[in-house]
Amino acid sequence: MEYTKGTIEVYTIVGEIVRFLHLVTEEDVEKKEFVDKMVKLLPLLYLKTTLVEVPEEAISAVQLEEVGGYITEGDYEDLRNNIIELLGSDDNFLSVSNQETEMSDTPVINTVSECLCDLFQSMSNFVGLCQSGESEAIAMGIAYFVSDFREYWGSILLSALGALHNIYLNNLNASADEEA
């Protein structure tokens, strides 16, 4: 499988998000900048991933648990802790579309940090597979990413995006109040 226009677009967006999330662990990023960037990039990633055409047999052949190892648990935790520190109390949100909430009367609290770290892990695996340059690894990376999107991180992205949208609106309102 070769890189198609859609795959290149997804790879480009993934690269931008991964670079930015690495930046969050290495430098001081302001909360407003972080939220602003995420509410712009995450919808693009969702849209572009839905448009990537991957043969169903390639997706069904992917063993999600066999792909990984491109980030360590320490990398995951460092990023998660930095996002928690950055967002503060805004990191927590009530999940509205979660299998756990469908089966219970008790609301489920999620965190933006964990959602983004789960997404970061999948994106890092995708990039790692594609960077090898081997056509078989690239094909597996694309199939893995689309399969993982369908089964796992697509809904996680949407949940995190809802929470980030609320933070974004609060930032806009706070800026408007300061100007008034």
Contacts in CASP RR format, 6 or more apart in sequence:
PFRMAT RR
TARGET T0000
AUTHOR 0000-0000-0000
METHOD contacts of the structure
MODEL  1
MEYTKGTIEVYTIVGEIVRFLHLVTEEDVEKKEFVDKMVKLLPLLYLKTT
LVEVPEEAISAVQLEEVGGYITEGDYEDLRNNIIELLGSDDNFLSVSNQE
TEMSDTPVINTVSECLCDLFQSMSNFVGLCQSGESEAIAMGIAYFVSDFR
EYWGSILLSALGALHNIYLNNLNASADEEA
1 58 0 8 1.000
1 135 0 8 1.000
1 138 0 8 1.000
1 139 0 8 1.000
1 142 0 8 1.000
2 135 0 8 1.000
2 138 0 8 1.000
3 11 0 8 1.000
3 138 0 8 1.000
4 52 0 8 1.000
4 53 0 8 1.000
6 48 0 8 1.000
6 51 0 8 1.000
6 52 0 8 1.000
6 53 0 8 1.000
7 52 0 8 1.000
7 142 0 8 1.000
9 48 0 8 1.000
9 51 0 8 1.000
10 45 0 8 1.000
10 48 0 8 1.000
10 49 0 8 1.000
10 52 0 8 1.000
10 145 0 8 1.000
11 126 0 8 1.000
11 127 0 8 1.000
11 130 0 8 1.000
13 41 0 8 1.000
13 44 0 8 1.000
13 45 0 8 1.000
13 48 0 8 1.000
14 45 0 8 1.000
14 123 0 8 1.000
14 126 0 8 1.000
14 127 0 8 1.000
14 145 0 8 1.000
15 123 0 8 1.000
15 127 0 8 1.000
16 41 0 8 1.000
17 41 0 8 1.000
17 42 0 8 1.000
17 45 0 8 1.000
17 119 0 8 1.000
17 120 0 8 1.000
17 123 0 8 1.000
18 120 0 8 1.000
18 123 0 8 1.000
18 124 0 8 1.000
18 127 0 8 1.000
20 37 0 8 1.000
20 41 0 8 1.000
21 79 0 8 1.000
21 116 0 8 1.000
21 120 0 8 1.000
23 29 0 8 1.000
24 34 0 8 1.000
24 79 0 8 1.000
24 82 0 8 1.000
24 83 0 8 1.000
24 86 0 8 1.000
25 75 0 8 1.000
25 78 0 8 1.000
25 79 0 8 1.000
25 82 0 8 1.000
29 86 0 8 1.000
31 86 0 8 1.000
31 87 0 8 1.000
31 90 0 8 1.000
31 167 0 8 1.000
31 171 0 8 1.000
32 171 0 8 1.000
34 83 0 8 1.000
34 86 0 8 1.000
34 87 0 8 1.000
35 87 0 8 1.000
35 164 0 8 1.000
35 167 0 8 1.000
35 168 0 8 1.000
35 171 0 8 1.000
36 168 0 8 1.000
36 171 0 8 1.000
38 116 0 8 1.000
38 160 0 8 1.000
38 161 0 8 1.000
38 164 0 8 1.000
39 161 0 8 1.000
39 164 0 8 1.000
39 165 0 8 1.000
39 168 0 8 1.000
42 157 0 8 1.000
42 160 0 8 1.000
42 161 0 8 1.000
42 164 0 8 1.000
43 161 0 8 1.000
45 157 0 8 1.000
46 154 0 8 1.000
46 157 0 8 1.000
46 158 0 8 1.000
46 161 0 8 1.000
49 145 0 8 1.000
49 146 0 8 1.000
49 149 0 8 1.000
49 154 0 8 1.000
50 149 0 8 1.000
52 142 0 8 1.000
52 145 0 8 1.000
52 146 0 8 1.000
54 142 0 8 1.000
54 143 0 8 1.000
54 146 0 8 1.000
58 139 0 8 1.000
58 142 0 8 1.000
58 143 0 8 1.000
59 143 0 8 1.000
59 146 0 8 1.000
59 147 0 8 1.000
59 150 0 8 1.000
61 143 0 8 1.000
62 140 0 8 1.000
62 143 0 8 1.000
62 144 0 8 1.000
62 147 0 8 1.000
64 144 0 8 1.000
64 147 0 8 1.000
64 148 0 8 1.000
64 151 0 8 1.000
64 152 0 8 1.000
67 125 0 8 1.000
67 129 0 8 1.000
67 140 0 8 1.000
67 141 0 8 1.000
67 144 0 8 1.000
68 121 0 8 1.000
68 125 0 8 1.000
69 125 0 8 1.000
70 121 0 8 1.000
70 124 0 8 1.000
70 125 0 8 1.000
70 127 0 8 1.000
70 128 0 8 1.000
70 129 0 8 1.000
71 120 0 8 1.000
71 121 0 8 1.000
71 124 0 8 1.000
71 125 0 8 1.000
76 117 0 8 1.000
76 120 0 8 1.000
76 121 0 8 1.000
79 113 0 8 1.000
79 116 0 8 1.000
79 117 0 8 1.000
79 120 0 8 1.000
80 113 0 8 1.000
80 114 0 8 1.000
80 117 0 8 1.000
81 113 0 8 1.000
83 91 0 8 1.000
83 112 0 8 1.000
83 113 0 8 1.000
83 116 0 8 1.000
83 117 0 8 1.000
84 91 0 8 1.000
84 111 0 8 1.000
84 113 0 8 1.000
87 112 0 8 1.000
87 113 0 8 1.000
87 167 0 8 1.000
90 112 0 8 1.000
90 163 0 8 1.000
90 166 0 8 1.000
90 167 0 8 1.000
90 170 0 8 1.000
91 111 0 8 1.000
91 112 0 8 1.000
91 113 0 8 1.000
92 109 0 8 1.000
92 110 0 8 1.000
92 111 0 8 1.000
93 109 0 8 1.000
93 110 0 8 1.000
93 111 0 8 1.000
93 112 0 8 1.000
93 159 0 8 1.000
93 162 0 8 1.000
93 163 0 8 1.000
93 166 0 8 1.000
94 107 0 8 1.000
94 108 0 8 1.000
94 109 0 8 1.000
94 110 0 8 1.000
95 101 0 8 1.000
95 107 0 8 1.000
95 108 0 8 1.000
95 109 0 8 1.000
95 110 0 8 1.000
95 159 0 8 1.000
96 159 0 8 1.000
97 155 0 8 1.000
97 158 0 8 1.000
97 159 0 8 1.000
98 108 0 8 1.000
98 110 0 8 1.000
98 155 0 8 1.000
98 159 0 8 1.000
100 108 0 8 1.000
101 107 0 8 1.000
101 108 0 8 1.000
110 159 0 8 1.000
110 160 0 8 1.000
110 163 0 8 1.000
112 160 0 8 1.000
112 163 0 8 1.000
112 164 0 8 1.000
112 167 0 8 1.000
115 156 0 8 1.000
115 157 0 8 1.000
115 159 0 8 1.000
115 160 0 8 1.000
115 163 0 8 1.000
116 160 0 8 1.000
118 152 0 8 1.000
118 153 0 8 1.000
118 156 0 8 1.000
119 153 0 8 1.000
119 156 0 8 1.000
119 157 0 8 1.000
119 160 0 8 1.000
122 145 0 8 1.000
122 148 0 8 1.000
122 149 0 8 1.000
122 152 0 8 1.000
122 153 0 8 1.000
123 145 0 8 1.000
125 141 0 8 1.000
125 144 0 8 1.000
125 145 0 8 1.000
125 148 0 8 1.000
126 141 0 8 1.000
126 142 0 8 1.000
126 144 0 8 1.000
126 145 0 8 1.000
129 137 0 8 1.000
129 138 0 8 1.000
129 140 0 8 1.000
129 141 0 8 1.000
129 144 0 8 1.000
130 137 0 8 1.000
130 138 0 8 1.000
130 141 0 8 1.000
130 142 0 8 1.000
132 138 0 8 1.000
END
